[in-house]
Amino acid sequence: MSKILVTGGCGYIGSHTVIDLLDHGFQVVSVDNYMRSKPEALDNINNVTGRQVINYDIDLCDRQAVAHVFEQEPDISGVIHFAALKSVPESVADPLLYYRNNLESLVNLLEICEKKEVSQFVFSSSCSVYGNADELPVTEETQLKEAESPYARSKQISEKIIADFSRISGGKYVILRYFNPVGAHESGLIGENPRDGAVFNVFPRITGVAIGKYDHLDIFGGDYDTRDGTCIRDYIHVMDIAHAHTLALQYIAGGQAPKYDIFNLGTGLGVTVMEVVKAFERVSGLPLRYEMKPRRAGDVESIYANNNKAVQRLGWHATRDLDTMISTAWTWEQALAKQK
């Protein structure tokens, strides 16, 4: 069994990917300093899989600490790099925090992977790299436009760093551009559970309003050039995203992957924020209180994916629909409420 280091393994997408890796026969080691995650995620992984995952509580910007992990785990064969700050509004307010954290951690990992001859590297990128694209749906060949936020720019720069390094490296690198991961594991035992004050995404805000955590949902911008005036996004279930990482590692290990490759991970369906609100009300049977707010700095008007490349080369498919995304997110929110 190959041993995979998952950075940000206690975070939302990271923890679900750890489960998928374990389900497909991999060994997993996590690195997470709980800056935005919680250690309870390790217990939740154990509850789902029956396996306890070791986590190293270190800052990836500390190069010596990163090197120590690889010394303690000399049989690591691949890395999936999730660990990064990801809030668009926070990045607008504090850009240097995002550049320092997201870029320095990446450079440290790349250097040490090369030194330790770890040849499989999967990077967590984002559809935000496309900016306000001229064509929809976007493909991997779509020209990247001006980044709308420091977060998005940190992902653009990270992709360039990896592309440049891949030319002289002995490893192979896969970039996965996520669209909007939502939902939770079908067991109801694990889902999105960031630290207090770190909930920025629309799905946990919606379920938080429904459960009574928040008074209302803010919808930023009702005057976009879309079918109902709200932003269009490509929402995709977190377990569909998670499985793509397992397939990416298998793609690299199979020997057919180029030195550097990029894949979109989205359903290919654009859904407005208001359509998500109405779908939640229908699936849950609960009304939501929401308020329209001015446009938020850093938000792109519309983005959704052409996922043909991932389907053809990785054998990947988005298998869960919007109702499943909503129902699993709502089940998880209710489970969290029972824990308190």
C-alpha angles and dihedrals in degrees: 000000000000117000115227126195110217114195112206087022092158094052127096103271093024095058093048090049090051088057092050092048092050090047089055098050103266126134113230136205119184134210115197131144093196093239089142102001136064130238089231086080088076091057090047091052088051091049091054100040105021089234129112115222121209114232127197109212099213140128110247089213086070101084095192091053090051091050090051091057091055090048090053091046104038094164097064107135101179144016131216108195114206101139108116141110110263114179114120096202093044091051090052090052096044111020097164091058089058096045094047096045101038099041104036092050091052094050091049091052095047093050094049095043089055092048092049093043093241099162104183118076127169117186128205107227133162144232085240087084088076094063113192095343121210092220133044134236093036121223128199087262094055111121112254111240130205110306112250094210141019088251091058091045090052088057092048091051092046091054090051091049091053093045092052093045094047090065092066100025129099091222136082123237133204122190116204114198107203122203113199113327113203141156130050142255112296091238091069088228098107137027144128109331112157125173117278112285094021098094106116104143125095100237098056088042090054094048089042091057091047093052093045101253092119132031096227146342119259113218109198113217125003095184103071120127093258134112094274102015097257127108120278119227137173104237116198132181114258093230091055087053091046094053091053089066092056090049091047091056090048089048091055093043090050090069098233097095119106120234091267129019137168131208134185115224110200140110093245091238122114114214126183122231089243091052089055090051092051092045091053091051090051097046096042098034089227129120117233126216111220138167129207114235134183118276114287121235112254098025120130117219100226136358134162135153143253099211099180094115094056090047093050102039103029098031087233126154134182099233104172123077131215094268090055091048090053098042094049092046090050093047089052093048090052091048090053090052091054091054092063 
